[in-house]
């Protein structure tokens, strides 16, 4: 699941982390990625229950974390471009496994 938060949301970093946690509770979702704009940058919070190693996906985008909880920050990147880059990183992950 890929989602994004837009607008002036207090505690946006916490909110997107919680949203990523909730998305993986939906039946059939193996991993969740929630994006939000932070000035000129886009941040991505990623979660899974282990079926997909989100750390490897985030590492391809310059981030990191743990197999089930990871994140990244894309410099000078809007959410539209970040979503495209994320989809490509996910596709690359599945090609490698």
C-alpha positions in Angstrom: 0.0 0.0 0.0 1.3 3.5 -0.9 -0.3 6.6 0.6 0.5 10.2 1.2 -0.4 12.8 3.7 -0.9 16.3 2.5 -1.5 19.7 4.2 -0.3 21.3 7.4 -0.7 18.4 9.8 0.6 18.7 13.4 3.1 16.0 14.3 3.2 14.8 10.7 6.1 12.5 11.2 4.3 10.7 14.0 1.0 10.6 12.1 2.6 9.1 9.0 4.3 6.4 11.1 1.1 5.5 12.7 -0.7 5.5 9.3 1.9 3.1 7.9 1.4 0.9 11.0 -2.4 0.8 10.4 -2.2 0.1 6.7 -0.4 -3.2 7.2 -3.3 -4.3 9.3 -5.5 -4.4 6.1 -6.0 -7.9 4.9 -3.7 -8.7 1.9 -1.3 -5.8 2.5 2.3 -7.0 2.8 4.0 -3.7 3.3 2.9 0.0 3.6 4.6 3.2 2.6 3.4 6.6 3.6 4.9 9.7 2.1 4.8 13.4 3.3 6.3 16.6 2.0 8.7 18.4 4.4 9.6 21.6 2.8 11.6 20.7 -0.4 12.0 17.1 0.7 9.7 14.1 0.8 9.9 11.6 3.7 8.7 8.0 3.5 7.8 5.8 6.4 7.7 2.1 5.6 6.3 -0.9 7.5 5.8 -4.6 7.0 5.3 -7.8 9.0 8.4 -9.3 7.4 7.1 -10.7 4.1 8.8 -7.7 2.4 12.0 -6.3 3.7 11.2 -2.6 3.7 14.8 -1.8 4.8 16.1 -3.0 1.5 13.5 -0.8 -0.4 14.4 2.2 1.7 18.2 1.6 1.3 17.8 1.8 -2.4 16.3 5.3 -1.9 19.1 6.4 0.5 17.4 5.5 3.7 17.5 2.6 6.1 16.1 1.0 9.1 15.0 -2.6 9.9 13.4 -5.4 7.9 9.9 -4.4 9.3 10.3 -0.7 9.9 12.3 1.7 7.8 12.3 5.2 6.4 14.0 7.6 4.0 14.2 11.3 3.1 14.4 12.3 -0.6 16.1 15.6 -1.0 14.6 18.2 -3.3 11.8 15.8 -4.3 8.0 16.3 -4.4 5.6 13.5 -3.4 4.7 12.7 -7.1 8.4 12.1 -8.0 9.0 10.3 -4.7 6.1 8.0 -5.4 7.6 7.2 -8.8 11.0 6.5 -7.3 9.4 4.4 -4.6 7.5 2.2 -7.1 10.8 1.7 -9.0 12.6 0.7 -5.8 9.8 -1.8 -5.0 10.0 -3.3 -8.5 13.8 -3.6 -8.1 13.3 -5.3 -4.8 11.1 -8.0 -6.3 13.5 -8.5 -9.3 16.3 -9.2 -6.8 14.5 -11.7 -4.6 
